[in-house]
Amino acid sequence: MCFVVVVSLAAVTFDGVVVDADPTTRCTDFEQAAKPAAAAARNVRLESAKAQWRLRQYPSASVAADRPYVAVVGGGEADADALDAAPEVGRQLAKRGAVVLCGGLGGVMEAACRGAKLEGGTTVGILPTDHRQHANQYVDIAIATGMGEARNALIVRAADVLIAIDGEFGTLSEIALALRTDKPVVGIDTWDLSIDGQEVDAILRVHDPVAAVEAALALAAS
């Protein structure tokens, strides 16, 4: 299809973009003539999107980089004392603006997340499986790693400090990884450490959940 475009000493424009500056009368294919304008429009949209991206303030106010990230670690199956302490630890962390990290499953992990949600806190579960649906119901952000117990390293590396509550062998591995990477560990009735029969005083032991949270946040800030 051909359109006759009459130009008298002026450029032809589409949407304000010059596409033909030849001051003659010619038969111009409309689609060919429109291509520069379409390309220019795409470029404008792209630059606008880039500008909006740059103007966004990251991280968001809800999960800011300057908030402490505290890993609460403990067994997927735990005794009554641990399940009493964990919700209070989660609640106190959320009350003080900390992000609660955990393994995302049950036991101490679920109890800590439940406590954090009572104060409107943010909870992150780093799961051993490859299904986000396996996270407990109190996890806000579920990260499915498919890494099995190796995900313990991710929990430790993502945290500023650990609070270990009771715990099984998985908890012991998280404590060891934290100490190996110079992450402080606060313990509530958790593992005793020793080398050649000599006790290793590497865990700050606090029995009260409130005191444990205060100690953990002080260590995270130091």
N, C-alpha and C positions, 0 to 999 in steps of 0.2 A: 504494500500500500504506500502511495507517495503523497506527501504533503508539500505544497508550494509555500515556501517561506520567503516573504519579500523583506529585504533588509535595505535600508537606505542609510549608508554611512553610520551604521550602528552594529553592535555585536548582538548576536542571538543569545538569549539566556534562558535557562530552565531553572526555576527555583533560585534565581539570583546567581547562577553559575554560568560563566561564559562558555559556550560550546561552539560558536562559529563567529569569527570576527571578519569574515570575508564580505565586504559590502557589495555583494552581487545577488542577483535573484537566481536561486537554484532549487532543484528538486532534491529534498533531503529525506532519507529514510528516518522515520520518527524514532525507532528503537535505537538506531546508531547515534542519533543526535542526543538522545536522553541518557546514554551511558555515562558520560562525564558527570552529569548532574546526580545520577544515582550513586556513583562512586563517591562524589563529594558528600552526599547526604550520609552515606555509610561512615565516612571518615569523621563527620561531625558527631554522629551518634557514638562512635568509638571513643573520640576524645572526651565527649561528655561523660561517658561511663567511666573512663579513666579518672577524670576529675572528681567524680562522685566517690570513687573508690579511695582516692587519696585523701579526700576530706573526711571520710569516716574515721572515727576515733576507735582504734583497736588497742588493747582488748576492750570489750564492752564493759559497761558499768557493773553488770551482773557477775562476771568472772574476770576481774581485773588482775593484771600481772602483779600488782603490788600487794595483793591479798595473800596471806600465808596459805600454803598448800600443806595440809597435815594428813599423812597416811595413818589410818587407824587399822592395825593389823591384828588378827586373831583367828582362832579356829572356826571352821565352818560348823563344827559342833563344839559347844562350850558349856561349862557348868553354870549354875544359877548365879554365882557371884560375878562371873564375867559378863553374863547377859544383863545383870543389873548395872554394872559399871559402864558398859559400852554406850547405852542410850544417853547417859548423862555426859559422857565425854563428847559424843556427837552434838548434843544440845549446847554445851558450853562452847564448843568450837564455833558453831554457827552463830551463837549469841555474840561472839567476839569478831565475827566477820571472816572467819577462816573457811576455806574450801576443804571439804572432807573427801579424801581419796581412800579407796579400799579395793578389795578384790571383787566386789560386786555381788557376791553370793550370799549365803545365809549366815547363821550364827552371829559372831561378833560383828561381822561386816554389815549385816542387815540391821542389827540393833543400833549400831552407830549411825547409820543412815536414817533410821527412824527417828532417833533423837534429834539429828540435825534438821530434819524436816519440820519438827515441832516448832523450831525457831525460824523457819523460812530459809534455812541454809541451802547451799549448793552442794550436791553430792556427785561424785564421779566414781564409777565402777569400772575397773580394768579387768576384764573377764578372761579366764583361761580358755574358754571355748570360742567358737566362731559364730555364735548366735547371740545377738543383743537381747533377745527375749529371755535369756537365762538370767539376766540381772534381777535382783530383788526389786520389789515394787517401790522402794524408796530411793532408787538411783535416778538422778536427773539425766546424767550423761553416761551412757553405756558404751564402752569401747571393747568390741569383740576382737581379741587378738588371735585366737586359735593356737596359742603358744603353750598351752598347758601351764605347768608350774613355772616355766621360764618367764611368764608374765610378771612374776614377783619382782624381777629386776626392773621392769617398767614402773611398777608402783613406787619402788624405792627411788629411782632416778627422777621421777616426776615430783616427789615430795621435798619439802624443806626440812621436815622432821618427822619421825615416826613415834606413834604411841602404840606400844605392844600390850595387848590385854590377853593374859593367859596364853593360849596358843598351842599349836601342834607343830609338826616338823616344817610345814610351810612357813609358819610364823618365825621359826628359828632361822630359816634361810633368809627371810626378809631382814631380820635383825643382823645377821652376818653380812649381808650385802650392804646394809646401811653403814655399819661400822667400817667395812672395807672402803667405802666411798666417802668417809668422813661426814656422814649424816648423823646427827644426834638421835638417840633413842631414849624415850621415856617408857618405863615399864610399870605395868600394874599387874602384880602377881604373875609374872611371865618367867621365861627361862632363866636359870642360873648358868653362868658361863665360867669355865675354868680351863686352865692349861696346865697339864702335868699335875693335876690335883690342886693347883693354886687358883683360887677364885680370881676372876678378871672383873674388875670394877669398871665396866664399860657402859653400863646401862644406868641411867638415873632412875632409881626406884622410888615411886610415889604411890601410895595406896589410895589416896583420895582422888576421885575423878576431876574435881575442880582444880585441885593443886597440880594434878598431872597436866591439865590443859594450860594452866598458867606457866608452868615450867617449860612445856613444849613451845609455846609461843615466844617465850623469852629466848629460848635457844634458837628458834627460827630467825629471830630478829638480830641475833648477835653475829 
